[in-house]
Amino acid sequence: MYVVGVNQHFVKSAALLLAAGLLTSAATAQSVTVLPFDPSEGHGTGVYGLSSDGLTVAGIQGEGVGNRVHVFRWTAAAGLYDITANENGFFSGLGSVAISGDGHTIAAQAGYRWTGPGTGQFIGNLHFPNNSDSNPFALSSNGNVIVGTDHYSPGGMGDSTQGYRWTASGGYQGLPFLQASDCTADGNKVLGLYSNNHTGIWDAATGLVTPLAPLPGDPTGFTGGYAMNPAGNIVVGITGNQNLPTIWRNGVPESLGYAPNGIGNSGEVGLTPDGSIVLGKVGLQNAGRATIWTQATGNLLATDYLALFGITIPGSWNLVDAKGVSDDGRTFLFQAFGPVPGGFTSTGILVTIPAPATLAIGGVALLGARRRR
């Protein structure tokens, strides 16, 4: 089984938790689910999104070279539903997949939207017919708004990108972004990159972009916001040329600090509605590793964070990226990579901790564990 290097900060936090008796029930109610995958012919499972209640996953299967890609929905109750196989060829292209907060709508690359069996719908692309390919990255809570980035070649010359917003009532709308990465629950505010070095929030009511401020003293001014909460007042991402993990609360930036050995290749990609838990990824030993930040623990590798609750990942799976967290902070979705007979493959792993994180680890700060900066 893969074991990450454990730093002194993590050991101190775990020891204090044990001393306070906060982990006594952790091992009795843990839930770790490895999503189905088919290792034959290079197939794997890629996960892209988790519903707000943590019960529904969206992703793709068949990532090997030359394999046809199938988009799927997975729930614990119904298992894996192959959308591509059941929707007359819909969603067969490579690329991004996104899911609505309520888990009922899935969007996929090249302009496809699905709201249940028999509803596969081609919604086109932003710059069609100019060799346009729209990639969705986020949906509103009810799935009636999709935001993402369109790749297109005007006049067949080169590759250009533009952020977009699609609504069920109005269709496609180009945004003043090079890329759009997330939106609020109602879809009326969109997070995106409006220049090569600056991120901002676009407001449908005004049509204006409000830039995210860099950290004080940062000479580069670079801001990269990747995810926002449903209300739109909290954003997570990175700042500066060292990709420092950062959270913006009501526009005010704050450093989250690096996870152990994570300097140089990091990105905060998800959060709970109140911003108490932040998901990220770091480069570590030439490979990505998922991270989880809380006020009490600071930024930890996801395996270290889960270990605080007595949870270990089965087999030899590495948690290479964090893909989603439920609103209550209990269920986490990870992209995993590991060995199988004849080679390696990828799949999704869904982990549920036994109690809300704030109840289980909230006492750490009171016991003297300090946040990494």
N, C-alpha and C positions, 0 to 999 in steps of 0.2 A: 504493500500500500504506500502511496506517495505521502511523504511527510514533509511539510515546509519547515524551514528554519524558524525557530521561535525566538523572538527578541525579548529583552529584559522587561520592556514595557508590558508585553503580553503576559509574561510570567507573573509580574506584580499584580496585574489586574485579575488574573485567574486565582491567584493565592488569596487576594482580598475577598473575592466572591465566595470562595470556598469557606473562608473563615467566617463570613457573615451568614453562611447557610443559605445562600441565594441559589445554589445549583442543586439542591437536594432532589427536586422533581424533574430535572432536565432530562435525565436519561430514560425516564419512564414514558415519555410521551413524544419522543422525537419521530419525525416522518421524513424519510429520504426516498424519493421515487426517481429511478432511472427511466427516462422515456424510451419507448421502443425504437430500435434501430436495426438496420440490416447491413452487416459488414461485408456481404458478398459483393463482388465487382466494384469495390470502392465506395459503396453507398454509405451515407452517414445521415445524421439528423442535425439540422441547424435550427436553433430556437431564436425567435425575434421579439416576442412580446408576451406579457402576462396581464390578465384582466385584473381589475381593481380588487376583487375579492380573492384573488390567488387561485381560482379554480379552473381557469381556461388558458391554454397555451396555444400560440400560433407559431408555425415554423415551416420548414421545407425538409424534404428527404430526397436523397439521390444526388449528393454533392460531387461525386466523382466525375473525372473528365469524361465527356461523352455520354454521361447518363442524363436521362430526362428528369427534370426536377418536378416534384409534386409538392404542392402546398397543402398543409394539414391543419386541422384543429384537434386539440387533445383535451379531454377532461377525465378526471378520475372515474366519473360515473359511466361515461360512454366509451372511453378509450380513444384511439386515434381514428379520426374521420378523414379519409383522403379526398380532399376537395377536387383536385385535378382529375382523379379517376372517375368521380361521380358528377362532374359538371361539364362534360363534353369538351374536354381539352382546355378549360380555363386554367389559368395560373401555372402554365408549364414553363415559364421563362426563369432564368436565373435572376437573382436580385433580392431586394428588400421585401419584407412582409411586415404589416403592422396590424394591431388589434385595438378595438374600441375598449373604453374603460368597462363597459357593461359586458364585454366578452361576446357580443352577438354579431359584430361586423368585423370582417377581415379584408384588408386591401393588399394588393400585391403589385409587383413591378409590371410596367407596360399597360397600366390602366385597367385593372380589374378590381371589382368589389363584390363581396359575397356576404349575405346576411342570413344564410341558412340553406338547407338542402333545396335544390331547384332554383336558387336565386342568382346564380352566377351572372354577372353583368359587366360588359365592357363599357367603360366610361371614357375611353379615349385618352389622349395625352395633351399636355399643355401646348406644345408647339407643332402638333400634327398639321400637315404631313411632312414637316422638315426633319425626317429621321429622328423623331422625338421619342423619348423613353422616360416616363415619369416613375420615380421611385418614392413610395410612401414611407414616411418615418413616424407619423403619429396620427391618431384619430381623436375626434371629440368623444366624450363619454358615451353618447348615443350613436356614434358612427356616422352622423350626417355631415361631418366635416372631415376632410383628409388634407394633411399638409405633407409636403415633401420637396424633392428636388428633381427637376426635369433636365435630362441630358439631351442636347439636340445639336444638329449641325446645320446652321443657316447656310443655304446655298451649297451644301456639301463640303464646306471649308472648315475643318477643325472641329473641336468639341467645345460647346459652351454649356453653362449651367444657369438655371434660374429657379429660385424657390417658388412654390405655388401653394394655393389654397383652393380646394375643390369643395363645393357644397351641393347637397342633393337638390336644392332649389335653384341654384345659379350656375352650376358647372364650374369650369376652371377660371382662376384668376391669377395672373402673374404678380409676384410680390417683389419689392425692391431688395431682394436677397440673392446672393450667389447660391446659397443653400438654406433650406428651412428644415429644422430638426425637431420641433415639438410645438404643442399648442395647449391652450387651457381647456378645461372640461367642456366649455361651450364653444370652443373653436374660434373665438373672436380675438384672441391674442396669439401671435405666432412668434416663436423664437427662431432667429436665423442669423447667418453670417452676411453682413452687408458690404464688407470689403475683405481683403485677404487677411486682415489682422483684427477685425472688430466685429463683435456680436451685439445685437440689439433685439428689442421686442416691438413688433409691429402691431398696431391697434386698428381693428376694422372700423371702429367708430370714427377715428380721425384720419386714418391712412398714413399716420406718421410712425417713424421708428425712434424709440428711445434707446440710446446706446447704453451698454453695460459699462460701468466705470472700472478701470483697472485698480489693482491694489495700490495703496499709497506708496510712493517711492519706486514703483516699477518703471524702469527707464524705457521699456519697449512699448508699453500701452496695449499690448496684445491681450485680447479677451476671447475666449472660446467657450460659449455657453452651449451645453448639449441637451439639457433637460430642464423642465420647469414643472412646478406643482400645478394641480388643477385650478387653483385660484389665480395663478400667474404672478404672485408676489415673491416667490422663491425660485432661484435659478442655480444650477450647479454646472461646473465645467472646470476650465483651467485658465491660468493667466501667466504671462511672461514667457520668455523663451526657454524656461526650464519646466514648463507645463506644470505649474504649481496647482494642486487641487484647490478649488475655490468655491465658496457658496455666496450668493448674493441674496440678502434678505431686504426686501423693499428697496432694492437698488444699491445697498451698501455691501461691498465685498469683504469677505473674511477668509483667510487661509485655513484650509483643513489639514495641512501638513501632509507629508508623504507617508505612504505605507512603507514598511521596512524594505530597504534596498530598491525603492521604486522610483528614484530620481531619473528623469530624462524621457520617460515614456508613460505618461499617465493620462487619465481622462475620467471625470466623474460623469456618469451616464444615466443615473436614475435616483429617485428620492421618494420618501413618503410625503403625503400632503402637508404635514407640519414641518418637514425638513429635519426631523430628528434622526433619520437614517438615510445615508447617502451611499449609493452604489458606485463603484469605479473599477478601474483596471490599471495595472502597472506592468511595465516591462521588467522581467526578472529572469536572469540567467538565459537570455535570448528567447524567452517565451513569455506570453502574457499570463497574468494571474488576476483573478477577481479580488476586489477589495470591498470592505464595508466600514463605513465611518459612523460613529455615534459620539455625542458629546462626552459620554463617560469613558469610552475606550480609546478615542482617537481613531486614526486610520489604521486598520488591520487587514492583513490578508484574510480572505473570506474563510479559509480553513481554520485560521486562528480564532476568528470570531465565533464560528460555529462550535469550536471546541469548548468555548466558555459554557455552552449548554450541553456538553457531553455528546455532541454530534460529530461523527466522523463519516467521511465519504467512502462508500464500499469500493472494493476492487482497487484498481490502479488509476482511477480517473483523476485528472487534473482539472480544477476549476479555472478555466482560462479567461473567462469573461463573465461579468454580471449582466443579466438581461432584463430583470424586472423584480419588483418587490410589491407585495400587496399593501393596501392602504393601512392595514393595522400593524404592519411591520413584522408579521410573523412568517410569511411565506416568501421565499426567494427563488428566482429562476436563474440558473447558470448554464453557460455553454461549457461543456466538458470535452476533454480529448484524452484518449488513452489507448493502450494496446489491446488488440483482440487477436485471436488465432490468425496468423498469416499477415499481420500488419497492425495498422492503427486506424481508428475511426473517431468520429465525433458524435455527440448526442447531447440532449438536454437533461439536466438534473434539477428536480424540484425539491426544495427543502423547507419543511415547516418546523419552527421552533415551538416549544411547548407552551409558552405564555408570551404575551406582548413584551417586546424587548425592553420597554421602559420599566416594566415591573421587575424583570429578571435582573437587569444590570444597572438600574438607576442608582443603586446605593454605592457604586464604585467611587463616584466623585466625592461623596461624603466620607468615604473611607481613606481618601488621600491619593487615589490614582490620578495622575494629571494627564491632560490631553497632549499628544505629540504636536509640535508646531515645526 
